[in-house]
C-alpha cells in the first residue's frame, strides 16, 4: 500500500501557481513579494456615495452572506467564501457539563457559497452554491460559519468549512466538482483553521473537543488518503483539547515537512503519508490555537494562543526526524488570534487588544512596544516595505518596520475587518464584514 501511495504522489502536479493562492500569501507567512507602490493612506467615501468620493479606492463590492475568510487571487478572479444563514439567532443551547456558556450564533440552516469578484472591475463574476447544512453547529459571535480561507491550486478552488464540509470548485467553469462531509468533529465555537494544498493533497486540521486528527484528501476526488490522530496527551477538560490552527509546509533537510500546531503540542508530519516525525510540548497550557507559525533559518515561531499566550522560538533539527528544542519564549501581549510576522531579523506581533511588539528574532529581546488601539483578529501582512493590519473596529493600521515604533497611518473603513489582507501588483485587497475593496494610488 505504501508503494502505491508513493507512486500516486509522484504523479502530483506543481501547486500554488496563483498570485495569492492561500491565507497569508504565496509562502503562507504574510509576505506579499509581488506588491509595489501601495498606498499608505486612503479614505472611504460616505455610505451611499460613489467610490470616486473616496481617496485611493478603486472599487468597493458588497458581498452576500457573512464570512471572515480571506481573499485568494488568480488572474482576474478574486475568490472568497461566504455563508448565507436561515433562521439566524444570537444564542445557542447551553453547553453540556455545566460549562460556562459562550455568546454564540445559531442557524436553522446555512448555505455555503464561493464568490468570484473581478480584480479589474469589482464586478461579482460568480456566486457558486457549494452545499447546505441543516441545523449546523453554532459558532462563537466573533467567528462565522465561513471563516476558513480557501486555497487555489491547479485551476481549482478548495473550500473547507470544518465539520460543515469540504468542496472543490472548477474555477473556469464555476461549478462544484466534489463535496464531502466525512470529517466530523465538535468545534464548540465553529471552524477556524484553513487548509493547505501539497502536491495533490488537501490537508487540514480537525482538532475538536471530542476528537483530534489531521487529514489529507485527494484533490481530484475528495477521498481520504491518510488520517493521523494527534498523539500528545491533553488536558482532561474538553474545552482545552480543541484548536483552530492552520498547518505550514516547510523544508527540513531537503524534505517537505508539515508543521502542525495543535492544543499543547507542535507536531511535524510527513505530508505524503501523515507519519508523525516528532512532537514538542509547549511547556504551558495552549489551546484554541489560531495563529499560523512562521519559519526562517530552521527556526519556527509560533503562539500558544488561548489562556496566557506565549511566543515560542523552536529550533528545528537538521533532518525531518530530528528532535526540535525551544530556544526562547516571550510572554507579554502575545496574540491569541493574529499570527506573528517575520521581517528581516525581527518578529512583529499584534495582540488581540491592539498592542504591537517588535522582538529580535535571535533571542526574543523586546525592541519596542506600542499601542495601536482597537481589537484585532486578522493577521498582519508585509507588503511594499510596510506592515498592514486591520482590526474589528474597522481600521487598517500601516506600520513602518524598524528599530522604533513608527505608525504611518490609520485608515478607517467604518466596517469591521476580520479577514487578513492580500496585495498583488499595486493594489491592496481588503475584505470587511460587508464588502471587498481594491485600494491603490489614484
Secondary structure, 3 states (H helix, E strand, C coil): CHHHHHHHHHCCCCCCCCCECCCCCCCCCCEECCECCCCCCCECCCCCCCHHHCECEEEEEECCCECCCCCEEECCEEEEEEEEEECCECCCCCCHHHCCCCCEEECCEEEEEEEEEECCCCCEEEEEEEEEEECCCCEECCCCCCCCCCEEECCEEEEECHHHCEEEEECCCCEEEEEECCCCCCCCCCCCCCCEEECCEEEEEEECCCCEEEEEEECCCCCEEEEEECCCCCCCCHHHCCCCCCCEEEEECCEEEEEEECCCEEEEECCCCCCEEEEEECCCCCECCCCCCEEECCEEEEECCECCCCEEEEECCCCCCCCCEEEEEECCCCCCCCCCEEECCEEEEECCCCEEEEEECCCCCEEEEEECCCCCCCCCEEECCEEEEECCCCEEEEECCCCCCCEEEEEECCCCCCCCCEEEECEEEEECCCEEEEECCC
